[in-house]
Amino acid sequence: MRLEQKVRQGRLDMAAALRWAARCGLNEGVCNHFSLEIDSGRYLINPQGLHWSEVCAGDILLIDGDGQLLDGKHPLEPTAFFIHSWIHRMNPHAKCVLHTHMPHATALTLVEGGRLLMAGQNALRFHGRVAYDDRYEGLALDDDEGRRIAAQLAGKTVMFMASHGVTVVGANMAWAFDDLYYLERACMHQVLATQAAAGKALRIVDDALAARVAEQVDGERQQSDMYFASIKRMLDREEPGWSTF
């Protein structure tokens, strides 16, 4: 596929993911960012100042590894570049990077020693894949902080960022978005179960079974692809302007 075709398809994928994330309540104001590596040193990222529910394919920016705008009609938000560029550079498996302050997952980052517990099936898909950055250093506005954050993610696909939010990475937009969605569901179930437990311990699944379930989910990635395709069909019916350039 030529670069132009990759850029076009990537912009469609990102616009669909942003719009659906807004529907799911995973966004916060006009903050947070999704990025997608298109080619070596070429990335797509959402622009500054647009609510995710209004983003169209033509709004997505094409930038290089130094954060220089190569194509797009909007500005780039500074913290997006410092976080996402270093995650892409330092983690080759992170072709897609999704950073949000989604409510239930972020709630766990506000708890001292907060962790995603291997108690529910949605959580089990992330067994062995979660990193924790327990050091909050303020807004990521320089390369040092970007590198520090990116280093915490080594070999993992999910990172809980203390007092901040979460980052999910994946091989492509469909897989990463599916994980983002189910991560928030897993955290929501944990928060609700903790409230319902009234001090009782949650039921933790043993490591061997949790690892097996994670492997089973990873072997059914066609589910991620089908979910993302369904998102685009629903957007076509209900928000036809999403795919305009």
C-alpha positions, 0 to 999 in steps of 0.5 A: 500500500502506498503512503498516501493510501496508508495515510487515508486509511489511517485517518479514517481509522483514527476518526472512527476511534475518536468518535466512538471513544466520545460516545463511550465517555472515554474522552475529557474535554478537548484533551487526550490523544490517539496516534498511529504510526503510518510509516517510519518517522510518520505518524497520525495524531488528533489535532489540538482544540477539537472535541472527539465527537466532531473530529472528521478524517480530514482533521487528523494531522500527519507529523514526523518524529520531531513533531513537525506538521507535514499535513493538516489544517490544525495545530498540534497540542504540545503534550501529545508530541512529548508523550506519543513520540517517545512511546512510538520510538522506544516501543516498537510494538506500539504502532498505535498509542491511545492515551485517555483520562477515562473515568474508571481506569483513571480512578485506579491511578488515584489510589495509593498502590492502585492495581488492576486486579485479576478478578473479572474476565475483562481484566484477565485479557490484560494478564502480564501486559500491564505496566505502572508508572507510580511517579507523577511529574506534572504535565509532559512538556519536555523530552525528558518526561516523554522518555521517562514515561515511554520507558515504563511501558517496555514490553507491555501494552497497558500503562496506568499513570499515577494521578493522571490516566492510562495509555494503551498501545497495540499493533493497529487501531482496531486492536488497541481500541478494543483493548482500550474499551475493555480496559475501561470496562474491567476497571468499571467492574472492579470499582463497582465490585469494590463498592459492593464488597463493603470491605470483603476481598474480591475473588482473584483468579490464579495466575495460571488460569489468568494467563490461559484466558489472556492467551485465549483472548489474544487468539481471537483478535478477529473479534477486535476487527469485527468490533471496529468494523461495526463501529464504522457501520454505525457511524456511517448510519448515524454520523455520516460526516465522520469520514469526510476529508 
